[in-house]
């Protein structure tokens, strides 16, 4: 099941969000080695996990097995605050544009259909939210993933080495993205 949760403050979803933060820590700090994100409480939470953040979580038997988040570009977001040097020109911002970040899948669930379900849920979640496009900071392997998902996208600048990784900014056209048919459970009302 794919579930959309709007905001980090809703008390009805704190258990799922906590499980999600711990899983993000295991993956991004433990597996990927992003030491700057390490926290003694074992939760990967940053300044962008706010009441305006939208979480899309993949659940299996009530437990988080994957997910990602959308950040409104009308508020502080990673591309604007930390990676604007990846963009040739102004960073895309607007009410109908969100940033896609922190895509993850639990290690024991990788390599199967969950990736296709999770990435395929992106356009449906965006349509529920009234979004026209997404921006993201990506590594090169995401281009083939976007191609496989039939996403229409454009690089906003070249790939640049940042902290030992090749990174680029991308914008995905959701209005022209294929519908996946992936059902999304929506748990909270979206305020625009």
N, C-alpha and C positions, 0 to 999 in steps of 0.2 A: 504494500500500500504506500502511496505517495501522499504525504500530508503537508499542507501549506499552513504555516503559523506566522501570523503577523505580530511582530514586536517581541522583545525580550522580557517584558514586564508582566505578561498575562500569567496569573498564578495557576491557571488550569493546565499550563503546559511546562511548568518548571522542571518536572522530572525528565521529560523528553529533552528539553533544552540542556539540562545538566549532563545527561548521558551524551548528548551531541558534543558539548564542549570538551568532555573528557576524551571522546573518540578523536576529535580534532587534535587534541594535545598529543595523543598516542601517534597519530599519523604525521602531523606537521613537525612536531618536536622530536618524537622518538624515531620515526622512520626517515623523515626527510632531513632531519638534523638542523632545523631552523631554531638554533639556540636562543635567538633574541625573543622568541615567543614563549620560552620555558617559564613556568610558574610553579612554585612549591605546592600549590593545591592541585596540580595535575589537570587544570582546565585551560584550554586555549580560548581566551576571551580577550577582546581588544576594544578600543574606543569606538569601533564601528558596530558592535553588538548593542544596539539601542532599541528603544520602543518603536523606531521607524524601520528597523531591519525586518526583512521578510525571510523566513527560513523555509526551505523545502527539504523535507526529511523523508527518506525511504525507511519504512518500518517493516520488520518481519517478526511476527509473534509478539508485537508490542514493544520491540527493541529497535533502536536506531542502528541501521546498517550502512547508511550513506546519506549524503545530502549536500547542500550548498546554500548560499545566502545571496539575497539581492539587497543592495544599498541604494537608497535614493540619491541621485546625483545633484539634487537640489540642496542636500546637506553635505557635510564633510564625508569624503569617500577616498579610498586608497589611490585611485588613479590621479585625482586632483591633488591630494595632499603629499603623496610620496613618489609617484611615478609620472608626473606631468612631463618630465623630460623625454618620455617615450613617445610623445605625441607631437607630430609636425603641425603646429597650429594650436588653436584653443582646444581644451578638453571638452568633449561633448557633455552638455548638461541640459537638464530640463525635466519637466514633470513626467514626460512619457519615456524617460531614459533612466534605467537603473544599472548599477554595476553588479556583475556576476563574480562572486569570489568564493574561496574556500570549498571548492568541489572536492568531495572525499568519498571513498568507499572502504568499509572495513576490510582488512587484509584477507580474511577467509572467504569473502564474498566477491573478490575480484576475478575477472576472467569469464564471467557468465553473462546472463542477460540483464543483470542489475544495472550495469553501466548504460546499456541502451535504454532501459526504462527511465533511469535518472536523467540522462541528457535529453531524452525525448520528452520529459515532463516540462522542460524549460519553456517552450513556446506556449503550452497550455497554461502554465502558471502566469506567464506574462500577459496572456489574453485575459485571464481573470482579474489581473491588476490594472488592465488598461495601458500596458506598456507597448511602445512601438519598437524600441531597440534596447540592446544591452551593450555595455562596454565591459572589457575585462583586460587584465594583465595576464598574458599567457606565455608558456614555453612552446618551442617549435612543434612538439608532438600534438598539440591541440589543433593545429591546422588540419591534420588528417582526420581527427575526430569530428571536427565541424563538417568536413567534406562528407564523411560517412553518414552524418545526421542530416545531410542536405541543407545545412544552414547557409544563408547568404551573408557574407561578412566581408569586411575590408580592414586591412591593417591601417592603423593611424600613424604609423612610423615604422622604421626598420627595427629588426632585432638588435638589442644592445646587451652587452655583458653587464650584469648587475649582481654583485655578491656571488660570483662564480656560476651564475645561471644566465642563459640567453633568454631575454624577455622582450616582449613587444606588447603594444596596446592594440586592441581590436574592437570593432563595433559590429554587432550582429543585428541584422534586419529581421525583426520578429514578424513584422507584417507579411513578409514573404516566406516565412519558415513553414515547413509542412506540419500539419496537425498529426500528432502521434497516436491519438486515441487513448492515451494514458489518462486514466481517471485520477483526479486530484481531489483529496478531501480538504475542504476549506474550513478551518476551525474558528476563524475570527473575522470580523467585518473589516474590510480594508477602508481606511480613511485616506482620502486623497487631498 
